C-alpha cells in the first residue's frame, strides 16, 4: 500500500505556536538535528544556495536532457527527489522548471536563443549542492559559468565549547 502524503513525510510536529511542520520520515521532535541546519566554520545556517549562470551553453531546449540532468544532479548531490516539473515553451524555445527535493530544490530557466541558462540550487542537511556543478557542465557544455554561493538562514556564531 502506497503511503499518503502525510505518512510519506513522517510525523507532524507542533512548531512555534499554531504553526506545524512536517518532518521527514524517521525523525521526531526529540531528534538532535531534525531541522537539518548545518554548521560550518562555527556558523549555523539552514542550507547552501547556489546561483549558477551558464553562458554559451548547448542543448538548452532539450527537455529529456534537462530532466535526465536534473535527476543525475539530485542523485550526485545526495538529495532526495520528491517531484520534478518542467515546462517546455515549444520544441525550439526555453525550459522552465523545478525539482522539489526533501532538502529543498533545483530550479532552471533557459533561453536557448541566447545560449543562457539560470540554475538555482538550494539544499540543506547533508546534501552537497556543489556536486551538481560538474553534472551541469557535462550536460550543457557552457563556455562560461558565473557561480555565487549564499548560506541561507545564517545565525549567530556557535560557541564551540
N, C-alpha and C positions, 0 to 999 in steps of 0.2 A: 504494500500500500504506500503510495507516494504521500509524504507529509504535506500538510497545508503550509502556507507561507509562515504563519507564526511559529508552527512547530519546527520548520526548517531553520528559522533564525535562532531558536533556543527560547529562553525564558524572557519574559518582560519584567524589567526591574524598575521600581519607582526611583525617580531621579529628580532632585531639587523640586520639591513641592508636588504639583499636579502633573508635571511632565514625566513621561516614561520613555525608556529607551529599550530597544530590542538588543539583546546580547547574542553573540554568536553561539551556536550550539556547543555545549560542553563547558560553558563559562557560567559563573554565577557572581552575584554582587560580592561574595566573600573572596573571590579570586584576586590575587595581588595586582595584576595588571589587566583587568578585564576591559579597560578602555583603550588599550593598545597605544598609549602615549609612548614616545621614545625618549631616550636620554643619550645625549651626545655632547662630549666636552663640557659636562656639567650643566647643560641646558636641557630642560624638559620641553617637549613640543609634541604636537598632535601627529604630524607627518611631514614628509618631504613632497614639495610641489615643484615639478619641473615644467618649464615653459620652453618648448622647442620650436624654432622656426627653421624649416628646411627650404633652401633656395636652390634653384637649378635642379630640382628633383624630377624623377621619372615615374611613370605608371600611376599618377595621382587620380586617374579616372577609372582604375581597375578595381571594381567592387570586391571581387573574390580575393584578389591580392591584399586589399585593405583588411578584410575580415580575417584572413589567414594570418596576416602580420600582427594584428591586434591580439589574436588568440595566442600566437607564439610569444609576444611580449608579456602577456599576462603570466604564462607558464614560466618563462625565463626569469621574471621578477619574483616568482614565488608567491603570486597573488591568487585569489580565488574569484573566478568569473561567475557572476550571478546572471547577467543578461547582456546581450550586445544588440545594438540597434544602429544600423547605418542607412542613410538615405542617399540615393544616387540621383542627382538632379536630372541627368539624361546620360546616355552612354558616353557622351563626349564632354560632359561638364563635371563639376566637382562632387565631392562626397562630404557629408557631414554626419557625425555620429558619435556614439559613446559606448564604451564598455563599462558597465556598472560592476564594481568589484566589492567584495566583502570589505576590502581595505580602502576603498574609495572609487576612483575612476580613471579612465584614459579617454580623452575626447580628441576629435580630429575635425578639421575643416580644410578642404583643399581647393586650390584654384589652379587646375591643370593648364589653363590658358596663360598663366604666369609662372608655371613650374614652381609653385609655392604651396607649402602645407604648414599648418599650425597645429601642433600637438600639445596637449595639456595632460600631464601625468601626475596624479596625486595619490599617494599611498601612505598608510600608517602601519604600525606594527612591525613585523619582521620583513615585510616585502621590501624589495630593493628596486625602486623606480629607475635608477641609473642603469640597470641592466637592460632596459628597453632601448637604450640609445643605439647599440650595435645592431639590434634587430631591425630598427627603423632605417639605419644606414644601409644595411644589406638589401632591404626590400626596395627602397626608393632612390638610392644612389645620389644623394644630394651633393651638389658642388660646394655648398657652404651650409653650415649649421650655426645658428645662434642659440645658446642654451643659457637659461638662468634658473637658479635654484632658490626656493624660498622655504624656510622652515615655518610651517603653519602652526598657530596656537602656541607660540613660544611663551613660556612663563618666566619666572624669575630664576636665576641660577640656583641649582640644587646644592646644598651643603653636602660634601662627600665625607662625612664623619664615619 
